[in-house]
Amino acid sequence: MASSRVPQQLFLQGVAAVYTFAFASLYTQIPGLYGPEGILPARRTLRPQGKGRWQQLWETPTLLWEAPRLGLDTAQGLDLLTLLGTVLGLGALLLNSMRHPFIYLLLWAAYLSVCQVGQVFLYFQWDSLLLETGFLAILVAPLKKPSNHKAPQGGLAGALPLENLRFWLVRWLLFRLMFASGVVKLTSRCPAWWGLTALTYHYETQCLPTPAAWFAHHLPVWLHKLSVVATFLIEIAVPPLFFAPVRRLRLTAFYAQVLLQVLIIITGNYNFFNLLTLVLTTSLLDDRHLSAEPGLKCPKKMPNSWPKTLLTMLSLLLELTVYGLLAYGTVHYFGLEVDWQQHIVLSKTTFTFHQFSQWLKMVTLPTVWLGAASLAWELLVALWRWIQVQGWLRKFFASIQLSILGTATVVLFLISLVPYSYMEPGTHGRLWTGAHRLYSSVEHLQLASSYGLFRRMTGLGGRPEVVLEGSYDGHHWTEIEFMYKPGNVSRPPPILIPHQPRLDWQMWFAALGPHTQSPWFTSLVLRLLQGKEPVIRLVQNHVAQYPFHEQPPTYLRAQHYKYWFSKPGEQSQWWHRQWVEEFFPAVSLGDPKLETLLQQFGLQDKSPLRTRSPSNALAQTLNWVRTQLSPLEPPILLWGLLGAVVTIRVIQTLLAPCPLQSSKLSREEKRKQAPRKDAKAAAEQAAPAPNSNSSDSGVSRRKK
């Protein structure tokens, strides 16, 4: 029953950091994505329907409805929200006083507002995950600054009633994320996952690989297959340990998840997603594990009674049993064998899709009951801690908090069961109808979402890529190279974390099918033919490096290529590529083919752009900030923010008083004051008051 105050503070700081990166990354891309001359202008998504103000806000929950009242258009409103989110995130990251529910409510509302107009460029699972995590941060953040009084280890009376209850939902979210991500890899029937060969393709075909992905791609095949087995183990078998009663099992699960996320970060540019997952893993920690104080890290051994000794032995037995079952299950279900002659480990899947489906039907509902039992335990612990609260006024306010947050926790748990059960239709149909009604009523707020990353492995026959080409005469074509996605075969993969270039990501998805499945691509072609600078900056931040920066191309087309990593020993080359087919036909402004596609996808501007008054001080300030920051490349801007945060935290640490020194000083002061008190007490005992009696002196001696 260790306290979790330090992990909660780490969680709140981590959420603030992710908000900062997400808002700042999106801010750099707003003009090209959502501006009046962007690919998908945001103003098209917010058109009044003649409804009341509050009804309109409830059905489409975005603060951008209020932008006209400030004299801003929708794109400028996005600028304001993302800048505000960045500043609030930095404040909550650096200042303890700003880790308040109201600050996290503003951050959540701002990101939800942005997602409402983000369209296809914000339809990513990590955007939904940030919204759900951000809402939980509102509940976790304390209403007032926690006191420095530390609860006694191993007891319940010294802890706050709601200390762990409001943090439990974070652990449940982590479980849903990881367990579902592992299950969908097998329910998708992807041959690469079932054949344990997914990682022989993944490093090469993922959206934006890092340089380390090239080296990982060339590891032995048997090691790739063994890594897939480890992935299934960490994502499917380990997550139930998040609710284990033995803390060492929870810590083992924590380090397993951290290992997986760190390896993904090293080999792939997945923006803030893996950082956010690491933030969620703080729910598996406690103060005892994180504390640097010797008294908490290594508590003094006291003589235990036989019940405590028995409980310790049972915990150790349970721990060994779990490790044994995990080892046996991994060896049995994945046929692990050691080839001593070749010094490799062989692996293969020994179960069928039907067997896995039956197993999933058998365990999905029990995992729901596991979560319900864990939540019930946390509620009982919170109730017991409430009983220990001293003072009727404190107990009264604690009872109000417990009632409100306890009800909110149960309701959010019920809402989350609906998207969680999507992975198993049978369980989804057997859920309580009240949970379905709750979820339907708040679905547009994205309080809970379904997850399942890397469901299918793409690019088994080579990495598909779309390469744009421009021409002035229709005969001589020049490739338009993007800053981040693969293009030039001699250019190394970039390192972008935590930035997400959302156009480059959508180019990766567009390459997986015909261009008609990505309507926004037609709008991209139109903006490049028009020579719109905000869109050009999405392709090349330094406009001078764009091949058509002096004059827009007369014609544009797109080709479909297959890319492969180069082999070891090939100097100055990171990729090989092969032309496949034409992806988008050659078009020019006014071309009937282009006009037909724009009309088909509803991408033509039907209403003229209304210009805002340049005298608006807020709009002028936003334009000035944009002018100052636009020359910086987005990754440089985010790394600069990160460097500034690290520098400030180091300075704060150096200027803060050392707790060990302060504790030594307090002990020395006590030792100095002790002789004075003893001398004073001795003098009082030698010269008692005239009316003192023997009983009074006895009481005085007992107090001494």
matplotlib code that plots the C-alpha trace (Angstrom):
import matplotlib.pyplot as plt

x = [0.0, 2.9, 2.0, 2.1, 2.6, 5.9, 4.7, 1.6, 3.8, 5.9, 2.7, 1.5, 4.9, 5.0, 1.5, 2.5, 5.6, 3.7, 1.1, 3.9, 5.5, 2.1, 0.9, 4.3, 4.7, 1.2, 1.7, 4.5, 2.2, -1.1, -0.7, 0.1, -2.5, -5.4, -4.7, -6.8, -4.2, -3.6, -4.4, -7.6, -8.7, -10.1, -12.8, -14.7, -15.3, -16.9, -20.0, -23.0, -26.0, -28.5, -28.4, -28.1, -24.6, -24.5, -26.0, -23.5, -20.7, -21.9, -22.3, -18.9, -16.9, -14.3, -13.4, -12.8, -16.5, -15.5, -12.6, -14.8, -15.6, -11.9, -11.6, -9.8, -10.4, -10.3, -6.6, -5.6, -7.8, -5.7, -2.6, -3.9, -4.9, -1.7, 0.4, -1.7, -1.3, 2.4, 2.8, 0.5, 2.2, 5.6, 4.2, 2.8, 6.1, 8.2, 6.0, 4.4, 1.8, 0.5, -0.2, -3.8, -7.0, -8.0, -4.7, -5.1, -8.8, -7.6, -5.0, -7.5, -10.2, -7.6, -6.4, -10.0, -10.8, -8.0, -8.9, -12.4, -11.1, -8.0, -9.6, -7.5, -4.2, -5.3, -6.9, -4.1, -4.4, -1.9, -4.1, -7.0, -4.6, -3.4, -7.0, -7.9, -4.7, -5.2, -8.7, -7.4, -4.7, -7.6, -8.6, -5.1, -4.0, -4.5, -6.8, -4.2, -0.5, 0.2, 1.8, 5.3, 4.0, 4.9, 2.7, 4.2, 5.3, 3.0, 0.1, -3.1, -3.8, -1.3, -2.2, -4.8, -8.2, -8.0, -4.3, -4.3, -7.9, -7.7, -4.4, -5.9, -7.6, -4.1, -3.1, -6.3, -5.7, -2.1, -3.5, -6.1, -3.5, -0.9, -3.2, -5.3, -2.1, -0.9, -4.2, -5.0, -1.8, -3.1, -6.8, -5.9, -4.6, -1.5, 0.8, 3.9, 2.8, 1.7, 4.9, 7.0, 8.6, 7.0, 10.2, 12.1, 9.9, 8.9, 12.2, 12.2, 8.5, 7.5, 6.5, 9.6, 12.6, 15.6, 19.2, 19.2, 16.4, 18.9, 21.2, 18.3, 16.9, 20.1, 20.1, 19.8, 16.3, 16.2, 16.7, 13.9, 11.6, 12.7, 12.0, 8.4, 7.9, 9.2, 6.7, 3.8, 5.0, 5.3, 2.0, -0.3, 1.1, 2.6, -0.2, -2.4, 0.5, -0.3, -2.9, -0.8, -0.9, 2.9, 4.7, 7.8, 5.6, 4.3, 7.8, 8.8, 5.9, 7.0, 10.6, 9.3, 7.1, 9.9, 12.3, 9.8, 9.1, 12.7, 13.6, 10.7, 12.0, 15.5, 14.4, 11.3, 10.1, 6.7, 6.5, 5.2, 3.4, 6.1, 6.8, 3.2, 3.2, 6.2, 4.3, 1.4, 3.9, 4.4, 1.1, 3.0, 5.5, 5.3, 7.1, 9.1, 10.7, 11.4, 12.5, 16.1, 15.8, 17.6, 14.8, 12.2, 14.4, 15.8, 13.5, 15.0, 14.3, 12.1, 11.3, 8.2, 5.4, 4.5, 1.6, 3.9, 6.5, 3.8, 2.6, 6.1, 6.6, 3.3, 4.2, 7.5, 5.9, 3.3, 6.1, 8.1, 4.9, 4.1, 7.7, 7.6, 4.3, 5.5, 8.6, 6.8, 4.0, 6.5, 8.6, 5.5, 3.3, 6.2, 8.2, 11.5, 14.4, 18.1, 20.2, 23.6, 25.4, 24.5, 24.2, 20.7, 17.2, 14.5, 10.9, 7.5, 3.8, 2.4, -1.3, -3.9, -6.1, -9.2, -7.4, -6.4, -9.9, -11.3, -8.7, -9.6, -13.3, -12.4, -10.1, -11.6, -14.5, -12.2, -9.9, -12.9, -13.7, -10.0, -10.2, -13.5, -12.0, -8.9, -11.1, -13.2, -10.1, -9.0, -12.4, -12.3, -8.8, -10.0, -12.9, -10.6, -8.3, -11.3, -12.3, -8.8, -9.1, -9.1, -11.4, -15.1, -14.5, -11.7, -13.7, -16.7, -14.7, -12.9, -16.3, -17.4, -14.2, -14.5, -18.1, -17.5, -14.2, -15.2, -18.4, -16.4, -13.8, -16.5, -18.3, -15.1, -14.3, -17.7, -17.4, -13.9, -15.3, -17.2, -14.1, -12.0, -14.4, -14.3, -11.5, -13.8, -17.4, -18.9, -17.8, -18.9, -22.4, -22.6, -21.7, -24.2, -26.5, -25.9, -22.2, -23.2, -25.5, -22.9, -20.3, -22.7, -23.6, -19.9, -18.3, -17.7, -15.6, -13.2, -13.0, -12.2, -11.0, -10.1, -6.4, -4.5, -1.2, 0.6, -2.4, -1.1, 2.5, 2.5, 5.1, 5.9, 7.0, 8.9, 8.2, 5.6, 6.4, 4.8, 7.2, 5.9, 7.4, 7.0, 7.6, 7.4, 7.0, 5.5, 8.6, 11.4, 10.4, 12.1, 11.4, 10.0, 11.8, 10.2, 12.2, 11.6, 10.1, 12.3, 13.0, 16.7, 18.3, 21.5, 19.9, 20.0, 16.7, 16.1, 15.7, 12.5, 11.2, 9.0, 7.9, 5.3, 5.4, 1.7, 1.9, 4.8, 2.8, -0.3, 2.0, 2.9, -0.7, -1.5, 1.1, -0.8, -3.7, -4.9, -5.0, -8.8, -8.6, -6.7, -8.8, -6.5, -3.8, -5.6, -5.7, -2.0, -1.4, -3.6, -1.7, 1.7, 0.5, -0.7, 2.7, 1.2, 4.1, 2.5, 2.1, 5.6, 7.0, 5.5, 7.6, 10.7, 10.9, 13.6, 11.7, 15.0, 15.6, 12.3, 13.0, 10.2, 10.6, 11.0, 8.0, 5.3, 5.5, 3.1, 2.5, 2.5, 2.3, 3.1, 4.9, 4.6, 7.9, 9.1, 11.9, 14.3, 17.1, 20.5, 22.8, 25.8, 28.9, 27.1, 28.7, 26.7, 23.4, 20.7, 18.0, 17.3, 14.1, 12.2, 9.4, 6.1, 3.4, 1.9, 0.1, -1.4, -1.8, 0.0, -2.3, -2.1, -4.3, -7.6, -7.2, -10.6, -9.2, -8.1, -11.3, -13.4, -11.4, -11.7, -15.5, -15.8, -14.1, -15.8, -12.5, -13.5, -14.0, -17.7, -17.5, -15.0, -12.5, -13.4, -10.4, -10.0, -9.1, -5.3, -5.9, -6.8, -4.0, -4.4, -4.2, -1.2, 0.6, -0.1, 1.2, 4.4, 5.0, 4.5, 7.0, 9.6, 9.3, 8.6, 12.4, 13.1, 12.7, 10.1, 12.5, 14.9, 12.2, 11.0, 14.6, 15.2, 12.1, 13.4, 16.9, 15.4, 13.3, 16.3, 18.4, 15.7, 15.2, 19.0, 19.1, 16.0, 17.8, 21.0, 19.2, 16.9, 18.0, 19.4, 17.0, 19.8, 21.7, 18.5, 17.7, 21.3, 20.9, 17.6, 19.2, 22.1, 19.8, 17.8, 21.0, 22.0, 18.6, 18.3, 20.9, 19.2, 15.9, 17.4, 19.1, 15.9, 13.8, 16.4, 16.2, 12.4, 12.6, 15.1, 13.0, 9.3, 6.5, 5.1, 1.7, 3.1, 2.4, 3.8, 1.4, 2.3, 6.0, 5.2, 3.4, 6.3, 8.8, 6.6, 6.4, 10.2]
y = [0.0, 2.4, 6.0, 7.3, 11.0, 11.2, 9.1, 11.3, 14.4, 12.7, 11.8, 15.4, 16.8, 14.2, 15.1, 18.8, 18.0, 16.0, 18.8, 21.3, 19.2, 18.4, 22.0, 23.4, 20.8, 21.5, 25.3, 25.2, 23.5, 25.4, 27.8, 25.0, 22.6, 24.8, 28.3, 30.1, 29.0, 25.6, 22.1, 21.7, 25.2, 24.9, 27.5, 25.0, 22.8, 25.5, 26.8, 27.8, 25.6, 28.1, 26.3, 27.8, 28.8, 26.1, 23.4, 24.2, 24.0, 20.7, 19.0, 20.4, 21.1, 23.6, 27.0, 28.1, 29.1, 32.1, 33.2, 35.7, 37.5, 38.1, 39.4, 36.3, 33.8, 30.1, 29.7, 32.6, 31.0, 27.8, 29.9, 31.3, 28.0, 26.2, 29.1, 29.1, 25.4, 25.5, 28.2, 26.5, 23.2, 24.8, 26.4, 23.1, 21.4, 23.9, 25.3, 23.1, 25.7, 25.4, 21.6, 22.4, 20.8, 24.1, 24.3, 20.7, 21.4, 24.3, 22.2, 19.4, 21.8, 23.5, 20.2, 18.9, 22.2, 21.7, 18.1, 19.1, 21.0, 18.9, 16.6, 13.8, 15.3, 14.8, 11.3, 9.5, 7.2, 9.2, 12.3, 10.3, 8.9, 12.4, 13.6, 10.7, 11.0, 14.7, 14.3, 11.9, 14.5, 16.8, 14.2, 13.4, 17.0, 18.1, 21.0, 22.4, 21.9, 18.6, 18.9, 17.7, 15.4, 11.9, 8.9, 6.1, 3.3, 0.3, 2.1, 3.6, 6.2, 8.8, 8.9, 11.0, 9.2, 9.8, 9.5, 6.3, 6.1, 8.9, 7.5, 4.1, 5.1, 5.9, 2.3, 1.0, 3.1, 1.7, -1.8, -1.2, 0.4, -2.3, -5.4, -4.2, -3.4, -6.9, -8.6, -6.8, -7.9, -11.5, -10.8, -9.0, -12.3, -10.5, -13.2, -11.2, -11.2, -14.8, -15.9, -13.9, -12.1, -8.6, -7.0, -8.1, -5.5, -3.0, -1.0, -0.5, 0.2, 2.3, 5.8, 7.7, 5.5, 6.7, 5.9, 3.2, 1.5, 0.8, -1.1, -2.9, -4.0, -5.9, -7.9, -11.7, -13.0, -15.3, -12.3, -10.4, -13.4, -13.6, -9.9, -10.4, -13.1, -10.7, -8.0, -10.4, -11.3, -7.6, -6.5, -9.5, -11.5, -8.8, -6.2, -8.2, -7.9, -4.1, -5.2, -7.8, -7.6, -8.1, -4.8, -6.6, -8.0, -4.5, -3.2, -6.0, -5.0, -1.4, -2.1, -4.4, -1.6, 0.9, -1.4, -1.8, 2.0, 3.0, 0.5, 1.9, 5.5, 4.5, 3.0, 5.1, 8.7, 8.3, 11.9, 12.1, 8.7, 6.6, 9.5, 9.6, 5.8, 6.2, 8.8, 6.3, 3.7, 6.0, 4.5, 1.3, 3.0, 4.1, 6.5, 3.7, 2.8, 6.3, 7.9, 8.8, 8.8, 5.8, 5.4, 4.8, 3.0, 0.5, 0.4, -1.0, -4.6, -5.2, -8.5, -9.8, -11.8, -15.1, -13.8, -11.3, -13.9, -16.2, -13.4, -12.7, -16.3, -16.5, -13.4, -14.8, -18.1, -16.2, -14.2, -17.3, -19.0, -16.1, -16.0, -19.7, -19.6, -16.7, -18.7, -21.9, -20.3, -18.4, -21.6, -23.7, -21.4, -20.0, -23.3, -21.8, -24.1, -23.5, -24.6, -25.1, -25.7, -22.4, -20.6, -19.3, -19.5, -20.9, -19.8, -20.4, -20.0, -23.2, -22.1, -21.4, -18.4, -20.4, -21.3, -17.7, -16.5, -19.0, -17.9, -14.2, -14.9, -16.7, -14.0, -10.7, -10.6, -11.8, -8.9, -6.6, -8.3, -8.0, -4.3, -4.1, -6.0, -3.8, -0.7, -2.0, -2.6, 1.0, 2.2, 0.2, 1.5, 5.1, 4.5, 3.1, 6.1, 8.3, 6.7, 7.5, 11.2, 13.2, 16.2, 16.4, 19.3, 17.6, 14.3, 16.2, 17.7, 14.4, 12.7, 15.2, 14.6, 10.9, 10.9, 13.0, 11.5, 8.0, 8.3, 9.9, 7.1, 4.4, 6.2, 6.6, 3.0, 2.0, 4.3, 2.8, -0.7, 0.0, 0.8, -1.7, -4.6, -3.7, -6.3, -9.1, -8.7, -11.3, -9.5, -6.2, -7.5, -8.8, -5.4, -3.7, -1.5, 1.4, 1.5, 1.7, 4.6, 6.4, 6.0, 7.2, 10.4, 11.5, 9.8, 13.2, 14.3, 11.5, 10.6, 6.9, 5.4, 2.1, 1.4, -1.1, 0.0, -1.8, -3.9, -5.0, -4.9, -3.0, -2.9, -6.6, -6.3, -3.1, 0.3, 2.2, 5.9, 8.7, 11.1, 14.4, 15.9, 19.3, 20.6, 23.9, 22.3, 18.8, 17.0, 17.7, 16.8, 17.7, 15.8, 17.7, 16.3, 16.5, 17.4, 14.2, 11.3, 9.1, 10.6, 11.0, 7.6, 9.1, 11.1, 9.4, 9.0, 12.0, 12.1, 14.2, 13.1, 14.7, 16.5, 15.0, 16.3, 15.5, 15.9, 13.5, 11.0, 11.3, 10.9, 7.5, 6.5, 7.8, 5.5, 2.5, 2.9, 5.0, 8.8, 8.7, 7.3, 10.4, 13.4, 15.9, 14.9, 16.7, 19.8, 19.5, 19.4, 22.5, 24.5, 23.6, 24.6, 27.9, 28.4, 28.9, 29.5, 28.1, 24.7, 24.9, 25.3, 22.0, 20.4, 22.5, 24.9, 26.9, 28.1, 28.6, 24.8, 24.2, 23.6, 25.9, 28.7, 31.4, 30.3, 27.7, 24.6, 24.6, 20.9, 18.4, 14.7, 11.9, 8.6, 5.5, 3.9, 1.0, 1.6, -0.8, -0.2, -0.4, -3.4, -3.1, -2.0, 0.2, 3.6, 6.9, 5.1, 4.5, 3.3, 1.5, 2.3, 1.0, 2.8, 1.0, 3.1, 6.6, 7.7, 11.0, 12.1, 15.2, 18.3, 22.0, 24.9, 24.8, 21.2, 19.5, 16.5, 18.6, 20.6, 17.4, 15.9, 19.1, 19.2, 15.5, 15.8, 19.1, 20.9, 24.0, 27.2, 28.0, 31.2, 34.0, 34.6, 37.4, 39.4, 40.6, 44.1, 44.6, 47.0, 44.1, 44.1, 40.3, 39.4, 41.6, 40.0, 36.5, 37.5, 38.9, 35.7, 33.7, 35.9, 35.4, 31.6, 30.6, 30.6, 27.9, 24.2, 22.5, 19.9, 22.7, 24.6, 21.7, 20.7, 24.3, 24.1, 20.9, 22.3, 25.4, 23.2, 21.0, 24.1, 25.7, 22.4, 22.1, 25.7, 25.0, 21.9, 23.7, 26.6, 24.4, 23.6, 20.1, 18.0, 16.0, 19.1, 20.6, 17.4, 17.4, 21.0, 20.3, 17.4, 19.5, 22.2, 19.7, 18.4, 21.9, 22.7, 19.4, 20.4, 23.7, 22.0, 19.5, 22.3, 24.3, 21.3, 20.5, 24.1, 23.9, 20.6, 22.0, 25.1, 24.0, 26.4, 27.1, 25.5, 22.4, 19.0, 15.6, 14.6, 17.6, 16.8, 13.3, 14.5, 16.7, 13.8, 11.6, 14.4, 14.7]
z = [0.0, -0.8, -1.6, -5.2, -4.8, -6.7, -9.6, -9.9, -10.1, -12.7, -14.6, -14.5, -15.6, -18.4, -19.7, -19.6, -21.6, -24.2, -24.5, -25.1, -27.9, -29.5, -29.5, -30.7, -33.4, -34.8, -34.5, -37.1, -39.6, -39.3, -42.2, -44.7, -43.4, -42.2, -43.3, -45.9, -48.5, -46.9, -48.0, -46.0, -44.7, -41.3, -41.9, -44.1, -41.1, -38.9, -40.6, -38.4, -38.8, -37.2, -33.8, -30.4, -29.1, -26.4, -28.6, -31.3, -28.8, -27.4, -30.8, -32.1, -29.0, -30.1, -28.7, -32.3, -32.4, -30.3, -32.7, -34.6, -31.3, -30.9, -34.5, -35.7, -38.5, -37.8, -38.7, -36.4, -33.7, -34.2, -33.8, -30.5, -29.1, -30.0, -28.6, -25.4, -25.1, -25.5, -22.8, -20.4, -21.0, -20.3, -17.1, -15.8, -16.6, -14.8, -12.0, -9.3, -8.7, -12.2, -12.0, -11.2, -12.5, -14.1, -16.1, -17.4, -18.2, -20.4, -22.1, -22.8, -24.1, -26.4, -27.9, -28.3, -30.0, -32.4, -33.2, -34.1, -37.2, -37.7, -40.3, -41.7, -40.4, -36.8, -37.2, -35.4, -32.4, -30.4, -30.7, -29.2, -26.6, -25.6, -25.2, -23.0, -21.0, -20.7, -19.3, -16.7, -15.7, -14.8, -12.2, -11.0, -10.5, -6.9, -6.1, -3.6, -3.2, -1.4, 2.0, 2.7, 5.4, 4.3, 5.1, 7.1, 4.8, 4.9, 6.5, 5.2, 7.8, 6.8, 3.1, 1.4, 0.8, -3.0, -3.5, -5.5, -6.6, -9.1, -10.4, -11.0, -14.3, -15.8, -15.1, -16.7, -19.8, -20.1, -19.8, -22.6, -24.8, -24.6, -24.4, -27.4, -29.4, -28.9, -29.6, -32.9, -34.4, -34.3, -34.9, -38.1, -39.6, -40.9, -42.2, -41.1, -37.5, -37.5, -39.2, -36.7, -39.7, -39.1, -37.9, -41.0, -42.8, -40.1, -39.8, -43.6, -44.2, -41.2, -41.9, -40.9, -39.8, -38.0, -39.0, -36.3, -38.2, -41.1, -38.7, -37.0, -40.4, -41.1, -37.9, -38.3, -39.2, -36.2, -33.9, -35.7, -35.1, -31.4, -31.1, -32.4, -29.7, -27.1, -28.4, -28.0, -24.5, -23.4, -25.0, -24.3, -21.4, -19.2, -19.0, -16.6, -14.1, -13.9, -11.4, -9.5, -5.7, -5.6, -6.3, -7.7, -10.4, -11.2, -11.4, -13.7, -15.9, -15.8, -16.9, -19.7, -21.1, -20.8, -22.7, -25.6, -25.9, -25.8, -28.6, -30.7, -30.0, -31.1, -34.4, -35.5, -35.5, -33.8, -32.5, -29.0, -28.9, -27.2, -24.8, -23.9, -23.3, -21.0, -19.1, -18.6, -17.2, -14.1, -12.8, -12.1, -9.7, -6.1, -3.8, -2.2, -5.6, -6.6, -3.3, -2.9, 0.9, 2.5, 5.0, 2.3, -0.2, 2.2, 5.3, 8.5, 9.0, 12.0, 13.6, 11.7, 13.1, 11.7, 9.6, 7.9, 7.3, 5.8, 3.6, 2.4, 1.5, -0.4, -2.3, -3.3, -4.3, -6.5, -8.1, -9.0, -10.3, -12.6, -14.0, -14.5, -16.3, -18.6, -19.5, -20.1, -22.1, -24.3, -25.0, -25.6, -27.8, -29.9, -30.1, -28.9, -29.6, -29.3, -32.3, -30.6, -33.8, -35.4, -32.0, -32.8, -31.2, -33.5, -33.1, -34.7, -33.9, -32.6, -32.2, -34.9, -35.5, -34.3, -31.0, -30.5, -31.2, -28.6, -26.1, -26.7, -26.1, -22.9, -21.4, -22.6, -20.1, -17.3, -18.0, -17.5, -14.2, -13.3, -13.9, -11.9, -9.0, -9.0, -9.0, -6.2, -4.1, -4.7, -3.7, -0.4, 0.3, -0.3, 2.0, 4.7, 4.4, 4.7, 8.0, 9.3, 8.6, 11.8, 12.4, 11.4, 9.0, 7.1, 7.0, 5.6, 2.8, 2.2, 1.9, -0.8, -2.8, -2.4, -3.6, -6.6, -7.8, -6.9, -9.0, -11.9, -11.7, -12.0, -14.8, -16.8, -16.3, -17.6, -20.6, -21.4, -21.6, -24.8, -27.0, -25.2, -26.1, -29.8, -30.2, -29.2, -30.6, -28.3, -25.2, -26.7, -27.2, -23.6, -22.0, -19.8, -22.0, -19.6, -20.5, -24.2, -23.5, -21.4, -24.1, -26.9, -24.9, -24.6, -27.6, -29.4, -26.3, -26.9, -23.3, -24.2, -27.5, -29.0, -29.7, -31.8, -33.2, -36.1, -36.8, -40.2, -41.6, -44.9, -47.7, -47.7, -51.3, -50.8, -49.2, -51.3, -51.8, -53.7, -55.5, -56.7, -59.9, -61.5, -65.0, -67.0, -70.4, -69.6, -70.9, -68.5, -64.9, -61.6, -58.4, -55.4, -52.4, -49.0, -45.8, -43.9, -45.9, -48.1, -51.5, -52.4, -52.0, -50.7, -47.9, -44.5, -42.5, -40.1, -36.4, -35.6, -32.2, -30.8, -33.9, -36.2, -39.8, -40.5, -44.3, -44.6, -42.5, -44.7, -47.8, -46.4, -46.0, -49.5, -51.0, -49.7, -52.1, -55.1, -54.9, -54.8, -51.3, -50.2, -51.4, -49.7, -52.2, -55.0, -52.9, -52.3, -56.0, -56.5, -53.9, -55.3, -58.8, -57.3, -55.6, -52.1, -49.8, -46.6, -48.3, -49.9, -46.3, -45.4, -48.2, -47.7, -44.7, -46.5, -49.6, -51.5, -51.5, -53.2, -56.9, -58.1, -55.6, -58.3, -60.3, -59.7, -62.0, -64.9, -64.6, -61.7, -61.5, -59.0, -59.5, -57.4, -56.3, -54.2, -51.8, -50.0, -47.6, -49.1, -48.2, -45.9, -47.8, -50.3, -49.7, -49.8, -50.3, -47.8, -50.2, -53.5, -55.4, -58.4, -60.4, -60.2, -61.9, -62.2, -59.0, -60.1, -63.8, -65.0, -64.5, -64.7, -63.4, -65.2, -66.3, -66.6, -64.8, -61.8, -61.7, -61.8, -58.8, -56.8, -57.4, -56.7, -53.3, -52.4, -52.2, -54.2, -52.3, -52.4, -50.3, -50.7, -48.0, -45.6, -44.6, -41.0, -40.1, -39.8, -36.9, -34.6, -32.0, -31.2, -34.9, -35.3, -32.4, -33.7, -37.1, -35.5, -33.5, -36.7, -38.6, -35.9, -35.6, -39.2, -40.2, -37.6, -38.7, -36.5, -35.0, -34.1, -32.4, -30.4, -29.4, -28.4, -26.1, -24.7, -24.1, -22.4, -20.1, -19.2, -18.5, -16.2, -14.3, -13.7, -12.4, -10.2, -8.8, -8.1, -6.4, -4.3, -0.8, -0.4, 1.7, 3.2, 4.4, 5.8, 7.7, 9.1, 10.2, 11.9, 13.7, 14.8, 16.0, 18.0, 19.6, 20.6, 22.0, 23.9, 26.7, 27.1, 27.7, 30.1, 32.1, 32.2, 33.3, 36.0, 37.3, 37.4, 39.2, 41.8, 42.5, 42.3, 42.5, 46.0, 45.4, 43.6, 45.1, 44.7, 42.0, 39.9, 40.2, 39.2, 36.1, 35.3, 35.5, 33.4, 30.7, 30.8]

ax = plt.figure().add_subplot(projection="3d")
ax.plot(x, y, z, "-o")
ax.set_aspect("equal")
plt.show()
